[in-house]
Amino acid sequence: MNTDQLVVNRERIVRVLSGWTILVPLAAILISDLAFLFLRKPNGALLFLSCAVLVAGAVLLRGFFSLQPNEARVHVLFGSYKGSVRTSGFHWANPFYSNDRRGQPGLESRLAGAKPASIGPSRRSLGRNKISLRARTLNSEKLKVNDRRGNPIEIAAVVVWRIEDTARAFFDVDDYENYVPIQSESALRHLANMYAYDDGEGNETTLRNNVDEVSQALRQELEERLSKAGVVVDEARLTHLAYAPEIAQVMLRRQQAEAVIAARQKIVHGAVSMVDMALKELADKDVVHPVVNTGTLYT
């Protein structure tokens, strides 16, 4: 049995050459070589050398790439991670760095016949091991779960997330764009099981009455789950919370009854408070309370 732990990758930032400093001399060499081939029509060793220059130039051209703001490129050389570039602009790097379209969304899911998670337009199909660092929004579907007291409820949340560690996103999970919504759904279900919908006892935190505390708890759990994929959560907040349709009417009548009882308790409390206030006023002013003898059994 293999007990080896998975290797946890860490992002390393590397610097690359400006593409313009390589493009100009390379273009000059290639143009000169083409002119030499067509004008001089060399043969023998010169022809071989000229063709070799063209082949080398074609290989070097593969080293050019560009990055937009909030984009990064992961450099992989023969299966070894060499670092990531985060600087936007026109660059040149080792032409043998991997340029595959690794991580197209839902590729493994489609191969397995499963439906990939839907989270909006994908940025991982950029190719050349590029990855978007932009903030993304996951608007989860309504989930039907049971709260802490076993009542079926509907719950949904919106999560704003972004890639913080490109190495983890590429190498520590198979497909981070599917990993994020699946883990978000799992965290939301767990959160709903931890709290009651309402009617908390004492200072108990409930889903309906303590939205800020619940949202903070959801964000913390998401950060713990998604850190493996190099993802940081900027915001997580509930967007939908309601009883499931099969018990919604019953719970509505219960809430209405509780509201009536609370109103009556408030009226009684107000009346008692007024009587208590009047008695205190009379006592403070030393007012004598007349007692009327309405007769006894012995008169």
N, C-alpha and C positions, 0 to 999 in steps of 0.2 A: 504494500500500500504506500503510495507516494504522499508524504506529509510535507513536501516543500511548499513554502508560502509563495504566493504570486508576487512578482517583482512590482513594487510601487514606483512609478516613474515620476521624475521631477522636471519641470520645464527649465531649459537652459537657453538664455538669450545669446544669439551669435550675431556678429556683424558681417555683412557681405559688401562686396564692391558695388559702386554705382554702375549701373548699366551703361551710362553714356561714356565712361572712361574706357570701356571695353569695346563698345559698339563702333566708335569712330576708327580706331586702328584696325579692328577686325574687318570692317567694311572696306577699308583701303587695301588691305592685303588680298581680300577675295576679288575685288574688282581688278587689281593689278594681275592676279593670277589668271583670271578669265581672259583679260586682254592678251596676256602672254600666250595662252593656249590658242586663241583664235587668230592672232596676228602673226605670231612666230611659228606656230604649228610645230612644236618640238617633238622629238622622238627619243626613244631609248630612255636613258636615265633621267633626262629633263622632263619627259612626259610623265614618267612615274612620280617624280618629285612634285610636279604640278598637280597631278591628281591627288596625291597624298595631302597637299595643302588644302585642296577643296574638301576632302573628307574631314580633315581636322577642323576646318572652318565650320562645316555643317554640324559637327559634334559640339563645338563651342557655342553655336547659336542656340542650342538647347538649354544653355545656362541662363538665358535671359528670362526674367519674370517681373511682374509688377504687382504691387499690393495697394489696395484702396485703404483709406482710413478705417481703423477698427477691423483689419484683416491681418492674418498671420499665415506663415507657411512653415510647415514642419519638415525638417531636413532629415531624410533617411538615406544612408549610404550602405548598400548591400545588407540591408536588414538591421543596421545599427543606427540608433538615434543620435544625431549629431548636434541638434539644437533647433531653435525656432527663431524666425525673423518676424518682428512686429512693426518695423518701420515702414511707413507707406512710401511709395515711389517706384522708380524703375531700377531694378537690381540685376546683378549677375552673380551666380554662385556655381559651384561644381556641377557641370552638366550631367554627371552620373548620379546626382541625387534623384531619388525616386520621384517620378512624375505621374504616378497612377492616379486614378480617380477613386481612391480609397474612401470608404465610408459613405457611399451613396445611400440616402435614407431608405430604410426598409428593405435593403437588398437581401439580408439574411432571412428576414420575415417572409419576403416573397418567395425565396427558394424553398422555405418550409411550408408554404401554402397559407401562411397567416396574414392577416390584414395589418399593415403597419399603422402605428399610432399617427393620428392626424393632429398636427400642431401648426399648420399654416405653411407658407412657402418655405422651402428648404434652402439653406445656404451651403450645405455640405457637398453639393454637386459642382462646386467651383472647379475641382480638378487640381492637379499638380500639388496635392497635399495641402491645399489652402483651407483655412478654417475661419469662419466669421466670429468676431469678438463682440458683435453688436448685442444689445439687450433684446431679448425675445419674450414674447408673452404667450403663456399657456393658459387658455381658458378651458377649464375642465368641463366635462359633461356632468349632468346631474346624476349623482350616485344615490342609490337607495340602500341605506344602512340602518343599523339599530343603534340608538344612543345608549348611554350608560344604564338606563332603566329598562332597556329592551324595547322601547317604542320605535317603530319604523319611521324614519325621516328621510327627506331628500336634502342633499347638500352638494354644493359646488363651490369652486374657488378659482381665483385668478393668480397666477404665479409669474413674476417677472424675473428672468434668469439670464445669465450670460456665462461664457466660457472664461475662466480665469487661468487655468493651467492647460495649455494645449497638449502637452505630453500625456497627461492623464486622460484627456478626452479622446486622444487617438489610440492609446495603447493599453489603457487599464480597463476599458469597457468595449464591448463589441460595436455598439452603435449608440452613441450618446443621445441622439435625437429620439430614439425609442426608449432609452433608459430613463430620460427625464419624465415623460408623461406616465410611464408605468410606476415609477417610484413615487410620483406625486399623487397618483390615485391611491396607492397603498398607504401613504402618510395621511391622506384625507380620511380614509376609512378608519385608520387607527385613532385619529383625533376624535372622530364622531363617537367611537366606542368609549373614549375616556371621559366625556362630559355628558351631562343630561341636557336635554333640549331646553327645558326651563324648570320652574318650580324647585329651585335649589333649596337645600336645607341650611339655614343659617347664612354663612358667608360663602357657600359653595359656588364655584364658578360654573356658569351654564353657557351653552352655545348662543342663546338668544340675548341674554342680558350682559354678557361680557365679551363682546365682539373683539375688542382690541387685545385682550389677554389671550383669547383663543387664536387670533391671527398671529400673534407673536409666538405662541407655542407651535403653530403650524410651520412658521418660517424656520424655527430652530430645528424641528425634526427634519424638514426638507434639506437644510444645510448639512445635517449629519449624514443623510442618505446620499446626497448628490455630490458630496466632497470627493468621493471615489472617482467620479467622472470629471473632476476639475471644474465643477460648476459652482457658481456662487449665486445665492438667491437675494435679489434686491428688494423684493416685496412679495408678500403672500397674504391674501385677504379673501374672506368668504364673500361670495357673490350671490348665493342662493341658500336659503334655509327655510324649510317648511316641513310640517308633518306629511307623511305619505297619504295619498288620497283616500285609502281605505279607513283611516282613522281621523282624517282631518275634521269631519263634521262632529265626531264625538269629542275631540279635543277642543273644538270651538265652543261647544255647549259647556264643556267643563270650565273653560276660561271665562265665559259669560257668567256662569254660576259663581265662580270665584270673585269676579268683579262685583257682583251684587252683594255677596257676603262681605267683601272688603268695604263697600260703600256703607252698608248697615253698621258694620263695626266702627267706622269713622263717625257716623252720626251718633251712635251710643257714646263713643269716647268724647265727642264734643259736648253732649248733654251732661255727662258726668263731670267733665272739666268745668263747665259753667256753674254747676251746683257747688263743686268744691271751691271755686273762686268766690262765690257768694258767701259761703260759710266762713271762709278766711277773712273776707272784708268785714263781716259782722263781728267776728271774734276780735279783730284788730281795733275796732271802734267801740268795744265793750257794750255792744247793744244787747239789752236784756230780751231774752226770748220769752214772750208770754206763753204760759201753759194753760190750756183750757181744760177744765175738769168736766169730762162728758159723762161722769157718773161711774160708779163701780157696783159691784154686786152687794156691797155692804152699806150703801146709802139708803 
